[in-house]
Amino acid sequence: MFLKEGIDKKAFAAGEKALKSYAIKNGGVDKADFMDVSKMLGQISRVNILQAGQLITTLNRKVSGMDTDVRERIYGDVSVQHKYDAYHMKKRGYTHFEPGSYGTRRYTKGSTGYNSTKITSDHHSGVSE
């Protein structure tokens, strides 16, 4: 189910589950940070669009203030937004992406070098219109 502006509630719920699972198995000293972010992802998947927007703002502030390793794990491996972006960019003809700073990605319509990664179905699994 989507929120009115197109945020996929199932993807946020999946992000919550994946991050919680990672925190329990491999969280180490950062387990509390992973669990906090996981909880916020779950809350976003269960609220209306206005509340989701407020929670996303809080989530971004929280994640940006975390240790680099934690932030990279959250942005890189369980990022719901990256899956959503990859799905829609692939539909628009983009074939590759390059990682940027703070977990961002730059999408291109062809390989641009050694750091370029081809968009595959794994990059947007669980995301639909």
N, C-alpha and C positions, 0 to 999 in steps of 0.2 A: 504494500500500500504506500502510495506517495503522499507527502504533505502537499499542500496546494502549489507551492513553488517548485516542485519536482524533486524534493529530497526523498530518497528511497529509505523508508523506515526499516525495511528488512536488511538493508546494507549496514545501517547503524547497529542493528541488533546483532548482525554477524560480526561486526567489528568488536562489539562488546564481548561476545563469546570468545573470539580468537585472542583478544588481548588478555582476558581473564585467564584463559587456559595457559597462555605464555607466562603470565605472572606467577601462577601456581607452580608451573614446572621449572621455569628458569629465571624468575624475578630477582632472586638474590637480595642485595641491599636495596634495590629499587622497586621491590615488590609493591610497596605501599603506593608509589607513584603510578605504577601500571594499573593497580586496582582502582585508584581514584579516577583515572582517565576512562577505564572500562565502565565504571559506574555512570560517568557522565554520558558516554556513548549510549548506554542503555536508557538513560533518561530522555535523551534526544529522540530515541526511537519510539517513545511512548507519549509524547506531548504534542500540543498544537504548534503551528508554524511560528507564532509570536514567541512562545516559550522556547522553541527550538533555536530560534535566532539568538536569543539571549544566552542560552546554554552554549551555543557554538562560540560566541564571543568570549565567554568565560573559559571555555575549553582551550581556545587559541592562546589566551593570556597565560593560562596555567602551563600549557605545553611549552610555550616559548621561554618560560623561566626555568625549565628543567635542565638537568645535565645533558650534555651532548649525546651520550650513548642512548639515554632514554628517549630523547626527542627524535633521534634518527630511527630508532626502532618503531616508534609510534608513527612517524611520517612515512617511513619506508615500507614496512612490512604489513601493517594492518590498516593502512589509510583507505578509508571508504571513499574519500574524495578522489584519490588517484584511480580507483577502479571506475568510478563514475566518469571521470575525465577520459580515461583510456577508451572506454566504450564509445563515447560520443565523438572523440577525436578520430577514432578508427572509422566510424561511419562517415566522417567528413573527408576521408581520403588520406589522413596522416598515417604513416606506417612505422615511425620510430620516435623514441624520446631520449632525451639526455637528462640526467639528474642535475639539479641546480642546488643553490644554497638553501638551507632551512627546509629541505624536503620538497622543494619545488621541482617541476619538470618542464622541459621545453620540448614541444612536439614539432616534428618535421615530416615532410613528405618523401623522405629518403634518408639513407644512412649518411651521417655527416662526419663519422670518424670512429675511433676505437671505443669511445665512451657511449656510443649510440646503441640503444637496445630496441629490437623489433617488438612491436606491440603484438602480443598473442592473446588467446582467450584466457590464459591464466591471469593476465593483467586486469581483466574486467569480469572475472567469474562472479556470479551472483547478482549482477547488475542488469536490469532490463529497462525498457522504456518506462 
